[in-house]
Amino acid sequence: MRALALFSGGLDSSLAIKVIQQQGIEVIALNFVSHFFGGKNDKIEKMAEQLGVKVEYIDFKAVHTEIVKNPPSGRGKNMNPCIDCHALMFRYIAENLLEKYDAQFIISGEVLGQRPMSQNKNALDRVKKLSGIEDLIVRPLSAKLLQPSKAEREGWVDREKLLDINGRSRKRQMELAEEYGIEEYPSPGGGCMLTEPNYSSRLRVLEEDGYLDEKYSDLFYLIRYGRFFRLGEGKYLFVGREEETNYKISEYAGIGTVHIKGAGVPGPAILGYGELSDDDRKFAMELFSRYSKEKGKAPVKMLVNGVIEEIGIVNEEELNEKIKEYQI
């Protein structure tokens, strides 16, 4: 027997794999990669090494963006369509990967009651129904509290060796991690940008302006970094806070209409997106001065689209009013 596992690199998905491996079943770990979560990193690779599994990275950015735009089951507290997202991953596996990897069923680290909205019994049942493959999904950590899957009924896995974890406490999982020799696992939560309140408020701005679409996906990354200003519909400024965000913002200079960086005076990288007016460009230059070493209190030179320009002392009171008006 062979199973395919949804694998985030977190403790629950790792324990789910371990429980199934203990029954002599080979597991291939699938890490789904969207614009908002997933992708190769050291934590995932180290956890996979501890488990002795191979990780396959599954790019489903385009189809996932459509679910984020129009989630049939709605969203959680922020921009997260968790129920539809999980169902999409299961459906994607069934349609594209079970045959490819010659696997018989799918496992997930979901725990009954761990997340009040997306992991209660009704939500887990809805995920199975929406996926179209409900009989092939095994949730090893809470299986004894759920209806038996085909894998359990057919004896592919021994239901008695599956678990009955319920609720938000992590005590049982931590005990199992010690028992299985799993070390250096990440803290629960996190990983998905769509659950982050600040990121979600920025993404909602893109949605309101009609930019929650695959062809604008560069913006999904830019709103992660530094300060974000909306000057009008489809007109944005991205302003770095430190060296790392300056570098990230500058990586996207090719999609912007204005790119500002220091010319002798250290300051933030600024990227303007959309059709910016002269006043918008002036505001961007004033922001550079305000957040530069000079703090807006002396004339400052900067490179604007590769050309040196200068701005004088900034009217701090007026600038602060504009910052309050435009910053998201």
N, C-alpha and C positions, 0 to 999 in steps of 0.2 A: 504494500500500500504506500501511496505517497500523498501528502497534503500540501496545499499552498496556504501560507499564512500571511495575513495583513501584519506588517512589521514596521512599527514606528521607531524601534530602538529603545522604547520605554520598558518599564518593568512588567506591566501587564501582558503586553504582546510577547515579551520574552518568556514569561512563565507559561503562557498558553502553548508556546512551541515546546518548552521543556516537558510539559505534562504529556503531550502527544508523542514526543520522542521516547519517553519512558515506556511506551507500549510497542517500541520497535518499529515505529513508522517514520519514514524519511520525511523531512519537512524542508520545503524551499521557501525562503522568506521574500516577500514582495514589499518593497517600499514604493508607495505611490508618490509621484512628484507632480505637484501643481505649482501655480504661481504663489501659493500661500503656505505651503508646507512641503515637507519631504525633500529628498535629495541626499546625495552622498556626503557624509561627514565622518570625522574620526569617531564620534560616539557610537554611531550606527555600526561602523566597521568593527570597532572593538567589542561591542555587544555580540555581533554575529560570530566573531571569533570565539568568544566564551561559549556560545551555544553550539559551535561547530556546524553552522549552516551557511549556505551560499545566499547572498542577497542579490536579487534582481531588481533594478530600478525601472519602474514603469511610468513613463511620461504620459500623463493624461490631462495636460494643461487645458487644451482647447475644450474638451467635453466637460471638464470640471468648471471652467469659467461659465459655461451655459447654465450649470446647476446653481452657481452662486447668483447669477442674474435672475433666474426664475425657479426658485426652489418650491416644488409642489407642496412640501410639508411646512413651508415657512422657515423662518430663521430663529435662532436662539436669542439670547440677550443682546448679542452684537450682530455681526454680519455672517455668523456661522450657520450654514444649513446642514447640521450634523447628520440628521436622519437620512436626508437625500444623498449626502456625500458618502456615507457608509454603504447605502444601497447601490449607489453608482459603482463603487469599487467592487462589490460582490458581483454585480452584473457584468462588469468589464472582465473580471476573472473568468466567469462562466463562459462568456462569449468568445474570449480570445486566448485564454491561458491554460485552462484545464487540459485541453487536448494537446496543446503545445508541449506542456511539461509532463504529460501522461500521468496526471494526478486525478484522484477520485473525489476529494472533498476539500472544503475551505475551512480554515480556523481563524478565529479572531480573539483578541484579548479583552473584549468588552466584559464588564462586570455588572451584573444586575444591581441597580440602585446606586451605582457609584456617581452617576450624573443624573440629577433629578429629572431633567427634561428629555435627554436623549438616550438614557439607559434604564428607564423604567420598563416594565414588562410590555406595556402597550407600544412603546417606541421600538423595542427590539423586535416585536412581532411585525410592526409596520416596515421596518428595515427589511426583514425577510420577505414580506409580501411584495414590496416595491422592487426588490432585487430579481424577482421571478425565479429564484432558485432556492427557496427557503429550506428545502429538504437536504441540501448539501452543506449547510452552514453549521459548524460546531463551535460552541463557545465553551472551551474546556474549563474555564475558571468558575462558571456558574451553571454548568450543564445540568446538574442534578436538580436545579430549581426550575428548569425549563422543559418543554416538551422534547422527547427524544428525536434526534435527527436520523436520517437514513443510515449514516455511518454507525450510529449506536444500535439501531434496530437490526441492521444486517450483521452486527458483530464485527465490523471493521475496527471499531474501538470498543474497549470495555467501559461501559458507562459507570460501573462501580469504581473505576480508577480516576474518574473525572471529579471535579470539585463542586462545592456549594457555597462559594464566596458571595456575600451579599452586603451592600452598603458602602459607605464612603471611607471607612477605616482601612488603613493600609497595613495593619498589624499582621494579618495572615499572609499577605504577599511578602512582607519583609522576612517573616519566618521561613517561607518557602525559598526565598532568594538565598538565605543562609544555608538551608538544607541542600540546595542545588549547586552551591558554590558560585552564585552569580554576584559579581562585585561591581562597584562603580556604576550603578544604574542612576539615571537622571531622576530628579524630583518629578512628582506627578504634575500634570497640566502643562500648558505651554506647547510650543511646537507649531501650532496653527495660528497664523496671524489674524485670521478671521474671528478669533475669540478675544483679541486684544481690544479694549475699549478705544484707546487713542487711534490705533490703526483703523478701526472700523469707522470712526467718525470721519476720517480722511477719505476712506473708500466710499462712504455715502456721498461725499461731495462729488466724486467722480461719477457715481451713479446718477446723481441729480443732473449733472451736466451731459449725460449721455455717453460717458467714457468707460462704463463697466462692460467692456467688450474686448475680445481677444486682440483685435488690431491695435488697441491702446495699452497693451499689457506692460509696456515699459513704465507706464505711470504707476502700475501696481507696486513696482519696486522703488521708484523714486519717493513715494509717500512714506516709505519706511525711514527715511534719513533726514535728520536735521529739522529745521523749521519749515512749515508749509503755509503759504499765503495764497488765498484765492482773491484775485483782483476783479474778477467778473467771470461770466460764464466761459469756461474753457481757457481762462487766463490765469496761470499759476507762477509762483516763484518758489523755488526750492533752495534753501539757505543752509549751508553747512554749519555745524557747531564745533567740530574739532577735526583733526587731521583725517581721521578715518572717514567721516561723513563727507568731508570736502572731496576726498578721493572718489568715493562712491558717486556723488553727484556729478563730478566732472566726467565720469565714465559715460554718462548719457548726454554729453554736450551735443552730440550729433542730432538729437531730436529736438533741441531747443532753438529758440529764436534769439536768445541773449545768453551769453556765457561770460561771467565776470570772475576774475581772480586778481590777486594782489600784484602790484608792480612796485616792489620795494618795501611796501608796508604789509605785514602779515594780516590776513583777513579771511573771511569765509569764501568758499566757492559758492557762486549763485548761478542757478539756471532758470531762465525765464522760458515759459512754455505758452504758446499761443500768440495771437496778434497783439503785441504790447504797444501801447501808445507812448508818446514821448514822456508823458507824466509817469507812466508805469516804469519806464526805463530809469527815470530820475529817482523814483522811489527805490528801485533796486540798487542804484548807486549809493543812495543815502543809507540803505541797510548795510551795504558793505562798509561804509564809513563808520556807522554806529557800532557794528560788531567787530571792527578792526581794532588794532592796537591803539589807534588814536581816539576811539570812542566817540567819533563825530565832532571832536573839539578842535580839529585842525584840518586844513586842506589835505586831501588824500588823492593820490594817483592810483589808477587801477587799469587793468586790461579788460576792455569791453569788446568781445568778439575779436580779440587779438590786437586791438588798437588802444593805445594809451589815452585815457581820458582823466580829467580831474574834476573833483567836486569840492566846494568850499565847506566852511563850518556848517554843521547841520543844526536846524532849529529843532531841538530835542523835544519840546512840547508838541509841536505839530507832528513830528515823526511818530511819537508814542501813540498819538490818537489814531494815526493810520495803521499802526501795528495792531492796536486793539480791534480795529474795524476788519482787517483782512486776515489776521492769523487764525489758522484752524488748530 
